Amino acid sequence: MKYLLLIFILFFSACSVKEYEITQTKIITIKSPKIKFSDAGYLRNSDKTIELELFMAGRSIEKISVNHMICTSEGCMSKSGFNKDYLHSSYPDDTMQNMLLSHAIYDGKNVTKTADGFEQKIKSSQVDIIYRVDSHGVFFKDRANGIIFSIKGIDE
């Protein structure tokens, strides 16, 4: 019986280990209603999950994991729930995921190709967004809501 219990524990604990295909050290800046952060972080992703781990003074202070839901230290929530709490409720559900993956937001609305990436300018009654992806990183600024999200390489 002891061996069966040991095998059971080992089997299920092995399933909980996350193996990421890509791990990158980045300089992350976030200014939103719930997070104000600017320091180093790890951006990790596999084919199923993206994780942003934020560090301050060498200590992990927050992990944001994105797959079908978004999980933070406060628990897991829908993507729209995350937008409502951490960003802005009018953003499309996949906004955070697209920013972490350097993909276009708002289904590619107003995309302008640049020499080494693209830029989007989205303006409505609720948002005034400039979103830029290039070789230096990702830059997102919503002037209407005071939200900034930036990812840069350590060597930038």
N, C-alpha and C positions, 0 to 999 in steps of 0.2 A: 504494500500500500504506500509506503514511503517513497519508493522508486517511481510509482505511478504519479504521485503528487509532484515529485521533483521534475519529471519529464513534462508534465502539464505546465508547470511554472516556467521552465526553460523554453518550451514551445511558444507560449503566448508572450513572454517577455521579448523574445526574438522578433516577433511580429511588430512590436511597438517601436523598434529602432528605425529611425528614418535615415535613409541613405540618399544624400543629395549628389547629383551629378556635377553641379557647378557651385562653387563657393567663392565669392568675391568680397574683398574688403573694400568698403566705400566710405565716403564722407556723406552723411545723410543730414539734411536739414528739413525739419517739419515744423510748420507753424499752422496750427488748426485750433478749433475751439477746445479740444481735449488734450492735445500734445503740443508741447513746445520743446524742440530738441535740435541740437546741432553738434554732432560729434561723429565718431567712427561707428561703423556697423557692418554686419555681414549680410550679404544678399545671397541666399541659397535657393537653388531650385532643382527640381527633378521634373519628370514628365507629368506628375500629379499634383505637386505642392510647391508653393513659393513661400519662403520664410524670410522675413526681415527681422534681424536681431539688432537691437540698439544698445550701445555701450556708452557709459559715461565714466570717465576716469578708470577705464579698464574693467568696469563691472557691468554685467548685463542688467539693463533696467526694463526692457520690454521686448517681447517677441510678438510679431504679427505674422500669422500663418494664413495663407490663402489657398483654398481649393474650392469645393462647392459652398463652403461657408468661410467666414473670416474669424479666426480665433486670436484673442489677445489675453493678457494676464487677467482680464475681467471675465473671460469666458468666450464662448463661441456665439456668433450671431449671423444672421443673413447678411448678404452683401449690401442690401438696401438699409438694413439696420446699422451696419458699420458706417455707411455714408451719412446717415442721419446723425449718429453720435460723434463721429470723428471728422467728417468732411462737410458735405452739404447735401441735404435730402434730395435736391433736384438732379444730382449727378447720376448717370447710368450705373447700374449695378457693377459692371466690370471695370470701373474707373481705376481703382487701386491696383487691381491685377494688371491692367494694361500699362500703368505707369511703372510698375516693378519690372515688367517684361520689355519696356521701351517700345510698346506698340501704340498705335494711334488710339485716341479716345473718341467718344461720341460717334462711333461707327465710321471714323475717318472723315467726319464733317470738316470742310474747309482746310484740308491738308494741302500744304505747299511744300514741294520737294526743295531741299537745300543741297549744297555741295556735299555734305556728309551726313545727311539725315532728313528731317522734316520739321515743319512748324505748323501749328494749328492756332487760329484765333477764333474763339467762340464767344459771341456776345448775345445776351438775351436780357429779359427783364430780371432774371435771377442770377446770372453769372456774367463775368467779364474775364475770360480765361485766355492766357497765353501759355501754350504748351510747346516745348521744344525738345527734340531728341537729336543729338549729334554725337560726334566722337568724344566729346568732353563729358557727356552724361545726359541726364534727364532734368528738365526744369519745367515746373508747373506753377503758375501763379494765377489765382482768381482774385482780381482787384475788388470785385464787388463784395466778396465774403471774407477777405483778409486771410486767404489760405495760400501757403507756399509749401511746395514739396520739391526737393532737389536731391539728386543722386549724382555724385562725382567720383571718379577714380581717385585713389589715394595719392597718386603722383600728379594730379592736376593742380 
